[in-house]
Amino acid sequence: MKITDIRTYLIQVGPRPPAPGATPGESDFRGSRCWCFVKIITDEGIEGVGEGSGWPRVIETAVHDLANVLVGEDPAHIDRLWARMHNATMGHGLIGTVGGGAMTAIEMALWDIKGKVMGQPVWNLLGGRFRDRIPVYGHAKSPAAAHRLTELGYRGIKVSFTGAVNIDKVAAVRDAVGDDVDIMVDAHGPSWMTPGDAIVTARALEPLDLLFFEDPVAPENLDALARVRDGTTIPLAAGERVSTIWGIRPYVERGLVDVIQPDTGRAGGITQMRKMAAMAEGHFITMAPHSGSLGPLAEFAALHVMATIPNALMLERIEFDWPGRYEVVSPVLKVDNGSIAVPDAPGLGVEIVEEEASKYPVTKNVTDMPPDDGWSYEPGTVAEAVYFQTRMRRAARLSLRPTGSAK
């Protein structure tokens, strides 16, 4: 069998609708995004699908460039082909999310082909599964939205902020869902807090018994993350923006986090995800893959990975997403009692619905600055577009104790 062609499908994804129970005007996503799907064609008629994330419009170009070293090759030799792609891109600089996303999409599709050839789901080719279902967690910005997720069986809720964290809002969600539901907090973007601000925030969150505090400081600042690690008892999580085992290595070897969060669309591929998990396992660290901006193909791949590793924690899930998500692939994943069944069909167990995917041509792939919500940035500074920011009004914002805590 030989690879004869690699095709790409760019899809413009619309904004997410408000979640049932959300506060009027509340949005769980700033705006539009893109997905990059890939299909590998072979001379025997077997096709494999994959997805690359990180910067999809640029990843599409990278995929077509990498096709030059793949067309004519036997798709069975996945690791060797991955090494060829890695070596081919090395001369352009260290692998980032663009290279990682392109290699991920291709490698994912190669696993899909192998599973179809063998008549086995990918998880069975990876050594079998530990579990039949993968627990998921959802996103909520209000107590009502969190309660709606628990009604659907979710046992994990993440409250996300841009930079600064509203302790009272987290406390209100905790009160709404009770102690039997895990709460996570994500400070996942500009303007990130300084280490001192992040430590004060983490200590204020400690009475709320979080499952983890995600990305409290900018991802490049590992020394700052170490300071936060030493300054709080809350478990920390990070890693969604890195690719390959070399990217995740310092987080694990330095003991900076309790949970690694590689993104299934840009980590480097299914094999890289499992190597990351093994590295983390050796340091008693769990894995909860990032899935906030991913499309449905990568979500299928995440389920196969999570089924086969012993240190799987939970999988991030956007329950109330853009409606087209449920049209561009088949079948569609569904949450039942807070978990998703691991697919049993050969390969990844999913196909692209090309007619539907073609209905959403791309127009942009970068988001504008978030609206001024009066919290994420200091008043009047949104237009400055700073990457990190010292929090002022400290007595009101950072030394705040939960006023509605269940504790």
ZADOLUM-307204 format. One record per atom (N, C-alpha, C): residue in three letters; x, y, z. Coordinates in steps of 0.2 Angstrom, whole numbers, plus 5000, padded with zeros to 4 digits. Layout:
// residues N
AlaXYZ ...
// end
This chain:
// residues 407
Met500449945000 Met500050005000 Met500450065000 Lys500250114996 Lys500650174996 Lys500250234997 Ile500450294999 Ile500150355000 Ile500150394993 Thr499550404991 Thr499550444984 Thr499350514985 Asp499050534990 Asp498850604990 Asp498650624998 Ile498750685000 Ile498550715006 Ile498050775005 Arg497450775007 Arg496950825006 Arg496850865013 Thr496650925012 Thr496450965018 Thr495750995017 Tyr495451005023 Tyr494851035023 Tyr494851085029 Leu494851155027 Leu494751205032 Leu494051225033 Ile493851235039 Ile493151245041 Ile493151305046 Gln492751355044 Gln492651415048 Gln492051395053 Val492251395059 Val491851375065 Val491551435068 Gly490851445069 Gly490551495071 Gly490551505079 Pro490351555082 Pro490351565089 Pro489951515092 Arg490051495098 Arg489651455102 Arg489051485105 Pro488451455105 Pro487851485107 Pro487951485115 Pro487551525118 Pro487551525125 Pro487251465128 Ala487651435133 Ala487451375136 Ala486751385140 Pro486351325140 Pro485751335143 Pro485851345151 Gly485451395153 Gly485651415160 Gly486151475161 Ala486451495155 Ala486951545156 Ala486651615157 Thr486951655160 Thr486751725162 Thr486651765155 Pro486151795154 Pro486051835148 Pro486651875146 Gly486851865139 Gly487451905137 Gly488051865138 Glu488051815142 Glu488651775143 Glu488851735137 Ser489451725136 Ser489751685130 Ser490351645133 Asp490351585131 Asp490951545133 Asp491551545128 Phe491451585122 Phe492051595118 Phe492051665114 Arg492651685113 Arg492651755111 Arg492351765104 Gly492451715099 Gly492251725093 Gly492351665088 Ser492451675082 Ser492551615077 Ser493251585078 Arg493251525075 Arg493951485075 Arg493951445069 Cys494451405068 Cys494551365062 Cys494751295064 Trp494451245060 Trp494751175061 Trp495051155054 Cys495651115055 Cys495951095049 Cys495951015049 Phe495550985045 Phe495450915044 Phe495950895038 Val496150835039 Val496650805034 Val496350735032 Lys496450715026 Lys496350645023 Lys496850625019 Ile497150565021 Ile497650535017 Ile497350485013 Ile497550485006 Ile497250435001 Ile497850385000 Thr497650324999 Thr498050274997 Thr497850234990 Asp498350204987 Asp498250174981 Asp497750104982 Glu497650084988 Glu497150034989 Glu496450054991 Gly496350114991 Gly495650144992 Gly495550154999 Ile495950145004 Ile495850155011 Ile496150225012 Glu495650255016 Glu495850325018 Glu495850335025 Gly496250385028 Gly496350395035 Gly496150475036 Val495850485042 Val495750555043 Val496050585049 Gly496250645050 Gly496550675056 Gly496350745056 Glu496650775062 Glu496550845063 Glu497150885066 Gly497250945064 Gly497850975067 Gly497551045069 Ser497851065075 Ser497651125078 Ser498251165080 Gly498051225082 Gly498651275084 Gly498651335080 Trp498551335073 Trp498551385069 Trp498251355062 Pro497651335062 Pro497451295056 Pro497551315049 Arg497551385048 Arg497651405041 Arg498351395039 Val498751405044 Val499551395043 Val499651325042 Ile499351285047 Ile499451215047 Ile499351185040 Glu498751205037 Glu498551175030 Glu499151185026 Thr499551235026 Thr500051245021 Thr500651195023 Ala500751195030 Ala501251145032 Ala501151075030 Val500451055030 Val500350985028 Val500450975021 His500351025017 His500451015010 His501151015008 Asp501551045012 Asp502351045011 Asp502550975013 Leu502350955019 Leu502550885021 Leu502350825017 Ala501850845013 Ala501650785008 Ala502250765003 Asn502650815002 Asn503250794998 Asn503650745001 Val503650735007 Val504050675010 Val503650615011 Leu503050615010 Leu502550565012 Leu502250525006 Val502150565001 Val501750534995 Val502250474992 Gly502050414991 Gly502450364988 Gly502650314994 Glu502550335000 Glu502750295006 Glu502250245008 Asp502450195011 Asp501950145014 Asp501750175021 Pro501050185022 Pro500750215028 Pro500850175034 Ala501050115033 Ala501050065039 Ala501650085044 His502150125041 His502750135046 His502650205049 Ile502250205054 Ile502050275057 Ile502550305060 Asp502950275064 Asp503450305068 Asp504050335063 Arg504250295058 Arg504750315054 Arg504550375050 Leu503850375047 Leu503650435044 Leu503650495048 Trp503450485054 Trp503450545059 Trp504150565060 Ala504650525060 Ala505350545061 Ala505550585054 Arg505350565049 Arg505550595042 Arg505250665042 Met504550675045 Met504250735045 Met504650785050 His504850755055 His505150795061 His505850815058 Asn506250775055 Asn506850795052 Asn506850845046 Ala506250835042 Ala506150875037 Ala506050955039 Thr505750955045 Thr505551025047 Thr506051055052 Met506551015054 Met507051035059 Met507451095057 Gly507651095051 Gly508051155048 Gly507651215048 His507051215049 His506651285049 His506551305056 Gly506851275061 Gly506851295068 Gly506451245072 Leu506451255079 Leu506151205083 Leu505451195082 Ile505151135083 Ile504451125082 Ile504051165086 Gly503551205083 Gly503051235087 Gly502351205086 Thr501851245087 Thr501251225087 Thr501051215079 Val501351255075 Val501151245068 Val501451175065 Gly502051165066 Gly502351105064 Gly502051045068 Gly501951055075 Gly501651005079 Gly500950985076 Gly500551035074 Gly499851025072 Gly499850985065 Ala500351005061 Ala500350975054 Ala500550905055 Met501050885059 Met501250815060 Met500750775064 Thr500350815068 Thr499850775072 Thr499250755067 Ala499050795063 Ala498550785058 Ala498750725054 Ile499350725051 Ile499550675047 Ile499650605051 Glu499950605057 Glu500050545060 Glu499350515063 Met498950555065 Met498250535067 Met497950495061 Ala497950525055 Ala497650495049 Ala498050425047 Leu498650425049 Leu499050355048 Leu498850305052 Trp498650325059 Trp498450275063 Trp497750255061 Asp497350295059 Asp496650285056 Asp496750235050 Ile497150245046 Ile497250195040 Ile497450125043 Lys497950125048 Lys498150055051 Lys497650025054 Gly497250055058 Gly496650025061 Gly496149995056 Lys496050035050 Lys495550005045 Lys495849945042 Val496549945041 Val496849895037 Val496749825042 Met496949835048 Met496949785053 Met496249765055 Gly495749805054 Gly495049795056 Gly494949805064 Gln495349845066 Gln495349855074 Gln495349935075 Pro495049945081 Pro495050015083 Pro495750035085 Val495950095085 Val496650115086 Val496850095093 Trp496350105098 Trp496550085105 Trp496850015106 Asn496549975102 Asn496749905102 Asn497449895099 Leu497649935094 Leu498349935092 Leu498849965096 Leu498549995101 Leu499050035106 Leu499149995112 Gly498849935112 Gly498949885118 Gly498349875122 Gly497749895120 Gly497149885123 Gly496949935128 Arg496349935131 Arg496149985135 Arg496049975142 Phe496150025146 Phe496050015153 Phe495350025155 Arg494950065151 Arg494250085153 Arg493850085146 Asp493250075147 Asp492750085142 Asp492450145140 Arg492450195145 Arg492150255145 Arg492650305148 Ile492650365145 Ile493150425147 Ile492750475150 Pro492850495157 Pro492550545160 Pro492750615157 Val492250665157 Val492350725154 Val492150785159 Tyr492450845157 Tyr492250895161 Tyr492050955157 Gly491550995159 Gly491351055155 Gly491551115157 His491251175154 His491451245155 His490751275158 Ala490851315163 Ala490251355165 Ala490551425168 Lys490151475166 Lys490351545169 Lys489851565174 Ser489351535176 Ser488851555180 Ser488651485184 Pro488351495190 Pro488051445194 Pro487551405190 Ala487051445186 Ala486551415183 Ala486851365177 Ala487351395173 Ala487651355168 Ala487951285171 Ala488251295177 Ala488551235180 Ala488051185182 His487551215185 His486951165187 His486751125181 Arg486651165175 Arg486451125169 Arg486851075167 Leu487551085167 Leu487951025166 Leu487950965171 Thr487850985177 Thr487750925182 Thr487150885180 Glu486650925178 Glu485950885176 Glu486150835170 Leu486650855166 Leu486750805161 Leu487250755163 Gly487450755169 Gly487850705172 Gly488650725173 Tyr488750785171 Tyr489450805172 Tyr489650805179 Arg490250785181 Arg490550785188 Arg491150825188 Gly491250865183 Gly491850915183 Gly491650975179 Ile491751035182 Ile491651095179 Ile492251145180 Lys492351175174 Lys492951225174 Lys492651295173 Val492951335177 Val492751405177 Val493351445174 Ser493251475168 Ser493851505164 Ser493851585165 Phe494451615165 Phe494451685165 Phe495051705161 Thr495051765159 Thr495651785155 Thr496151825160 Gly496651795162 Gly497051825167 Gly496751825174 Ala496551875177 Ala496351885184 Ala495751835185 Val495651815191 Val495151765193 Val494651795198 Asn494051795197 Asn493551815201 Asn493351765206 Ile493651765212 Ile493551715217 Ile492851705219 Asp492451765219 Asp491751755221 Asp491351715216 Lys491551725210 Lys491151685205 Lys491351605205 Val491951595207 Val492151525208 Val491751495214 Ala491751535219 Ala491351515225 Ala490651505224 Ala490351545220 Ala489651535218 Ala489551475214 Val489951455210 Val489851395206 Val489951335211 Arg490451335215 Arg490551285220 Arg489951275224 Asp489651325227 Asp488951325231 Asp488451295227 Ala488451305220 Ala487851285216 Ala487951205215 Val488551185214 Val488551115212 Val488751065218 Gly488951095224 Gly489051055229 Gly489751025229 Asp489950985234 Asp490550955235 Asp490750885231 Asp490150855228 Asp490250795224 Asp490450815217 Val490550875215 Val490750895208 Val491450925209 Asp491850905204 Asp492550935204 Asp492551005201 Ile492851055204 Ile492951125201 Ile493651135199 Met493751165193 Met494351185190 Met494351255189 Val494951295189 Val494951365187 Val495551375182 Asp495351405177 Asp495851415171 Asp495951495170 Ala496551515171 Ala496751585170 Ala497151585163 His496851565158 His497251545152 His497451595147 Gly497451655148 Gly497751695143 Gly497851765145 Pro498151805140 Pro498251875142 Pro497651915145 Ser497751955150 Ser498451965153 Ser498551925159 Trp499051875158 Trp499151825163 Trp499451865170 Met499351835175 Met499551865182 Met500351855182 Thr500651905186 Thr501251895189 Thr501351835194 Pro501951815195 Pro501951755200 Pro501651775207 Gly501751835210 Gly501551855216 Gly500751855216 Asp500451885211 Asp499751885210 Asp499451815210 Ala499751775206 Ala499551705205 Ala499551665212 Ile500051675216 Ile500051645222 Ile499551665227 Val499451735227 Val498851765231 Val498251735229 Thr498151735222 Thr497451705220 Thr497351625222 Ala497951595221 Ala497851525222 Ala497751505230 Arg498051545234 Arg497851535241 Arg497151555243 Ala496951605239 Ala496151625240 Ala495751575238 Leu495951535233 Leu495551475230 Leu495551415234 Glu496151405238 Glu496251345242 Glu495651315246 Pro495251365249 Pro494651335253 Pro494051305248 Leu494151315242 Leu493651295237 Leu493751225235 Asp494351195237 Asp494551125235 Asp494551105228 Leu494951145224 Leu494951135217 Leu495251075215 Leu495051045209 Leu495450985206 Leu496051005203 Phe496051065200 Phe496751095198 Phe496651175196 Phe497151205196 Phe497151275194 Phe497651285188 Glu497351305182 Glu497651295176 Glu497951355173 Asp498551355171 Asp498951405168 Asp498951475172 Pro499151475178 Pro499051535182 Pro499551585180 Val500051575176 Val500551615173 Val500751605166 Ala501051645163 Ala501151635156 Ala501551575154 Pro501451535149 Pro501751465148 Pro502451475147 Glu502751525145 Glu503451535144 Glu503851535150 Asn503451555155 Asn503851575162 Asn503851515167 Leu504251465165 Leu504251405169 Leu504551425176 Asp504951465177 Asp505251485184 Asp504651515188 Ala504251555185 Ala503651585188 Ala503151525190 Leu503051475186 Leu502651425188 Leu502951385194 Ala503551375194 Ala503851345200 Ala503751385206 Arg503751455206 Arg503651495212 Arg502851475214 Val502451475209 Val501751465211 Val501651395214 Arg502051345211 Arg502051275214 Arg502251275221 Asp502751315223 Asp502951315230 Asp502551355234 Gly502051395231 Gly501651445236 Gly500951425237 Thr500751365235 Thr500051345236 Thr500051275236 Thr499451245239 Thr499351175240 Thr498851155234 Ile498551195230 Ile498151175225 Ile498551145219 Pro498251085217 Pro498551055211 Pro498651105205 Leu499151105201 Leu499251145195 Leu499251105189 Ala498951135184 Ala498951105177 Ala499151155172 Ala499451125167 Ala499751165161 Ala499951115155 Gly500151145150 Gly500451115144 Gly500051115138 Glu499451145137 Glu499051145131 Glu499451175125 Arg499951215126 Arg500251255121 Arg500851225118 Val501051175121 Val501751145119 Val501651085114 Ser502151065111 Ser502051005106 Ser502650965108 Thr502550895107 Thr503050845107 Thr503350835114 Ile503650775115 Ile503850755122 Ile504450805124 Trp504750845120 Trp505250895122 Trp504950955125 Gly504350965122 Gly503951025125 Gly503651015132 Ile503450955133 Ile503150945139 Ile503650925145 Arg504250905142 Arg504750875147 Arg504850925153 Pro505050985153 Pro505151025159 Pro504651025164 Tyr503951025161 Tyr503451025166 Tyr503450965170 Val503650915167 Val503650845171 Val504250835175 Glu504850845172 Glu505450835175 Glu505550885181 Arg505350945181 Arg505350995186 Arg504850985191 Gly504350945190 Gly503750935195 Gly503350995195 Leu503251035190 Leu502951095190 Leu502151095190 Val501951035188 Val501151025188 Val500950955191 Asp500350955192 Asp500050885194 Asp499650855188 Val499550895183 Val499150875178 Val499450905171 Ile499650865166 Ile499850895160 Ile499250895155 Gln499250945151 Gln498650955147 Gln498850955139 Pro499150915136 Pro499350915129 Pro498650925125 Asp498750955120 Asp498150965115 Asp498250915110 Thr497650875109 Thr497750815105 Thr497750835097 Gly497650895096 Gly497750915089 Gly498450945087 Arg498850965092 Arg499550995091 Arg500050965095 Ala499950905099 Ala500450885103 Ala501050845099 Gly500850825093 Gly501350795089 Gly501050725086 Gly500550705089 Gly500250645086 Gly500050595092 Ile499650545090 Ile499450495095 Ile500050465099 Thr500550445095 Thr501150415099 Thr501450465103 Gln501550525101 Gln501850575106 Gln501350585112 Met500750585111 Met500350595117 Met500450535122 Arg500550475119 Arg500650415124 Arg501350425127 Lys501750445123 Lys502450455126 Lys502450505132 Met502050565131 Met501950615136 Met501650585142 Ala501150545141 Ala500750505147 Ala501250465150 Ala501650425147 Ala502150385150 Ala502650425154 Met502950475151 Met503350515155 Met503050545162 Ala502450565161 Ala502050595167 Ala501950535172 Glu501750475169 Glu501650425174 Glu502250405178 Gly502850415175 Gly503450395179 Gly503550455185 His503250505184 His503350565189 His502650565193 Phe502250525193 Phe501550525197 Phe501150585195 Ile501150595189 Ile500750655186 Ile500150625181 Thr499550655182 Thr499050635177 Thr498950675171 Met498550655166 Met498450685160 Met497750705159 Ala497550765157 Ala496950785155 Ala496950825149 Pro496950795143 Pro497050835137 Pro496650895136 His496950945133 His496551005131 His496150995125 Ser495551025125 Ser495051015120 Ser494651075118 Gly494851125121 Gly494351185121 Gly494251215114 Ser494651215109 Ser494551235103 Ser494651185097 Leu494651125099 Leu494751065094 Leu494051055091 Gly494151025085 Gly493550995082 Gly493450925084 Pro492950895081 Pro492750825083 Pro493250765081 Leu493650775076 Leu494150725074 Leu494650715079 Ala494950765082 Ala495450755087 Ala495150735093 Glu494450745094 Glu494150725100 Glu494150645100 Phe493950615094 Phe493950545094 Phe494650515095 Ala495150555093 Ala495850525094 Ala496050535102 Ala495750585105 Ala495950585112 Ala495650535116 Leu495050505114 Leu494650455117 Leu495150385117 His495450375111 His495850315110 His496450325114 Val496750385115 Val497350385119 Val497150375126 Met496650415129 Met496450405136 Met496250335138 Ala495950305133 Ala495750235135 Ala496350185136 Thr496950205134 Thr497550165134 Thr498050175139 Ile497950235143 Ile498450255147 Ile498250245155 Pro498650225159 Pro498450215166 Pro498250285170 Asn498650335168 Asn498550395172 Asn498150455169 Ala497550425165 Ala497050475162 Ala496650505168 Leu496550565168 Leu496150605173 Leu495450615170 Met495350665166 Met494750685162 Met494950715156 Leu494450715151 Leu494450745145 Leu494050815145 Glu494350865143 Glu493950925142 Glu493450925136 Arg492850945137 Arg492350945132 Arg491951005132 Ile491751025126 Ile491351085125 Ile490651055123 Glu490251055128 Glu489551025127 Glu489151065123 Phe489151125124 Phe488651175119 Phe489051215114 Asp489251175109 Asp489651205104 Asp489251235098 Trp489651255093 Trp489351275086 Trp488951225083 Pro488351235081 Pro487951175079 Pro488251135073 Gly488651165069 Gly489051135063 Gly489451075065 Arg489651075072 Arg490151025074 Arg489750955073 Tyr489150955074 Tyr488750895074 Tyr488550875067 Glu488750915062 Glu488650895055 Glu489250875050 Val489850905052 Val490350895048 Val490750825048 Val490550785054 Val490850725054 Val490250675056 Ser490450605055 Ser489950555057 Ser490350495059 Pro490150465065 Pro489550485069 Pro489750545074 Val489350555078 Val489450615083 Val489450585090 Leu489950615094 Leu490050585101 Leu489550615105 Lys489350575110 Lys488850605115 Lys489050585122 Val488850635127 Val489050625134 Val488450585137 Asp488550535141 Asp488050495144 Asp488350495152 Asn487950525156 Asn488150515163 Asn488850545165 Gly489050595161 Gly489750625163 Gly490350585159 Ser490150545154 Ser490750515151 Ser490550495144 Ile491050485140 Ile490950465133 Ile491250395131 Ala490850355128 Ala491050285126 Ala491650285122 Val492150245123 Val492750235118 Val492450205112 Pro492650225106 Pro492350205100 Pro492650125098 Asp492250085095 Asp492450015094 Asp492550005086 Ala492350055082 Ala492450045075 Ala493150045073 Pro493350005067 Pro494050005065 Pro494350075064 Gly494950085066 Gly495250155065 Gly495050195071 Leu494950265069 Leu494750315074 Leu493950305075 Gly493650275070 Gly492950265071 Gly492550335069 Val492750375064 Val492450435062 Val492650455055 Glu492250485051 Glu492350505045 Glu492150575044 Ile492450615039 Ile492250685037 Ile491650675033 Val491150725034 Val490650725029 Val490750785025 Glu491050775019 Glu491450825015 Glu490950875012 Glu490350855011 Glu489850905008 Glu489650955014 Glu489650935020 Glu489450985025 Glu490051025027 Ala490650995027 Ala491251035028 Ala491351085023 Ser491151075017 Ser491251125011 Ser490851185012 Lys490351185016 Lys489851235017 Lys490151295021 Tyr490751285024 Tyr491051335029 Tyr491751355027 Pro491851395022 Pro492451415020 Pro492751465025 Val493451465025 Val493751505031 Val493751575028 Thr493751625033 Thr493851695032 Thr494351725037 Lys494451695043 Lys495051715047 Lys495151665052 Asn495751675055 Asn496051625060 Asn496351655066 Val496251715067 Val496551745073 Val495951785076 Thr495951785083 Thr495451825086 Thr495651895088 Asp495151935089 Asp495352005091 Asp495352005099 Met495552065101 Met495652065109 Met494952055112 Pro494852025118 Pro494252015121 Pro493952075123 Pro493252075124 Pro492952135126 Pro493152155133 Asp493052225134 Asp493252245141 Asp492752225146 Asp492852175150 Asp492352155154 Asp492452185161 Gly492952225162 Gly493052265168 Gly493452215173 Trp493652155171 Trp493952115176 Trp494652085173 Ser494652065167 Ser495252035164 Ser495852075164 Tyr495652145162 Tyr496252195162 Tyr496052245167 Glu496552285169 Glu496452345173 Glu496052395169 Pro495652435172 Pro495152475168 Pro495552525163 Gly495352525157 Gly495652575152 Gly496252545149 Thr496452475150 Thr497052455147 Thr496952395142 Val496352385140 Val496252325136 Val496652345129 Ala496652405127 Ala496952415120 Ala497652415120 Glu497952415126 Glu498652405127 Glu498952335125 Ala498452285125 Ala498652215123 Ala499252185127 Val499252205133 Val499852175137 Val499852105138 Tyr500352065138 Tyr500351995139 Tyr500251975146 Phe500552005151 Phe500451995158 Phe500352065161 Gln500052065167 Gln499952125170 Gln499852115178 Thr500252165181 Thr500152165189 Thr499452185190 Arg499152155195 Arg498452165197 Arg498452225202 Met498052275200 Met498052335205 Met497352325209 Arg497252365213 Arg496652365218 Arg496652295221 Arg497252285224 Arg497452215227 Arg496952195233 Ala496752245237 Ala496352225242 Ala495652205240 Ala495452235234 Ala494752215232 Ala494752155228 Arg495352135225 Arg495352085220 Arg495752025222 Leu496352035224 Leu496751975225 Leu496751955233 Ser496651995237 Ser496551965244 Ser495851945246 Leu495451945241 Leu494751935242 Leu494651865245 Arg494251855250 Arg494051785253 Arg493351775250 Pro493251715248 Pro492551695246 Pro492051715250 Thr491551755248 Thr490951775252 Thr490451725252 Gly490451685247 Gly489851635246 Gly490051565247 Ser490651545250 Ser490951485250 Ser490451435254 Ala490451375252 Ala490151325255 Ala490551295262 Lys491151315262 Lys491551295268 Lys491451335274 
// end
